[in-house]
Amino acid sequence: MTELIQYVAIRGDLLKTMGWPVGAVIAQACHACTAVTHLFYNDNYTQTYLANLNDMHKVVLEVPDEASLNDLCSKLSDGNIHHKLWIEQPENIPTCLAIKPYPKKEVQSYFKKYKLLKL
């Protein structure tokens, strides 16, 4: 069976320079994951991913800042990789993005340069 994975990319500067609480940053990732699951709920990969809740595989990565997040978002769009860029309201701040579940081999190249998020 193909390994399905969901990548989540979070801006590190929210914690490091903007002083956001850890819980608020985690909430951003939760928002993005919920939104992308809703948007692509009927997708075959999403359904397969959700069919076995105990074996879901997510990787949470850190992007340095807003420009890096926007660059990643553009590359995913160019590659036709379905994702959701979460923009926190009412501040209108892009905070993170999540892709829908994909086979790892199809999407890992977009995320190789990023490291795991460290709190």
N, C-alpha and C positions, 0 to 999 in steps of 0.2 A: 504494500500500500504506500502511496505517495505521502511523504511527511508534509502536512500543512502547517503553516506558520503565520502568525500575525505580528508584524513589526509595529512598534509605537515609538515615535521620536519626540522627545521633549526638550524644550529649550533649557539649557543649563544655567543661563544667565538669570532666569527667574529666581533661582535659589541663591546663586553666588553673588550677584551684584544688585539685583532688584529687591532682595530680601523677602521673597514670598515664603510663607510657611510651607513646610513639607506637605501637610494635608491638602493645601490649596493646589499644589502642583500635582499631587496624586489625583485629585478630583478632575484636573484637566485631562489626564490620560483616560480616566473613567468615562468622561463625557465623549471623548473622541472615539473610544472603543464602542460605546453604546450607539453613537450616531452612525458609525460606519456599518455596524451590524444591522441596524435598522434600514439604512439605505440599500444594502445589498443582501437583505434577508433571504430573498428567493434564489440567490446565486447558488449553483451546485456546490462550490467549494465551501461557502458559508454554511450550507445545510449539513455537509459532511463534517465540518469542524464542530458544529453545535450538537451533532448526533452523539458525540462521545465527550461529554463535559469534563470527565476526569482526566482526559488526555489532551486538553487544549495546550498549545505551545505558543507562548508570546515571548517576544524579546523587546525589552524597553531600553532604548538607546538615548544618548544625550547628543543634541546638536548645540553648538555654542551659543547661537543668538538668533534673532528674528531673520536676519538676512540668510543665514544658513538654512533655516527652516523653510523659508520661501524658495530657496534654490532647490532643496530636496523636493518640495511640492511641485515645482515646475518640471523637474526631471521625471517624477512619477507620472505627471500628466502627459508629458511627451512620450513616455513609454506605455501609455494606456494602462497604467496600474491604478486600479480603483482605490481611492483613499478619501479620508475626510480630514481637512485642515480645520482644527478647532480654533475658533476666534472667540475669546472670552468677552462677554458683554456685561455691563454697558461700556467697558473700557475700550473695546474694539482692538484687543491685543491678540495676535496669533500666538498660541501657546504650545501647541503640539499637533501631531497628526498621527493617524492610525490607518493602516491599509486593511482591506478586507483579507480574510485568509486566502493564501495562495500556496501552491507547492514551493517549497524553499528554493529549489533550483531556479525558479522563474523570477525571484525577486531579491535574492540575497546580494546580488551585485550592487544594487542601489544603496545598500546599508553597510557595506564592508568597511568603509572608512570611519564609521562611528563606533564609539566605545559604549559599554553598558553604563546606564545612568547610575551614579553613585550619590547617595544622600549624605 
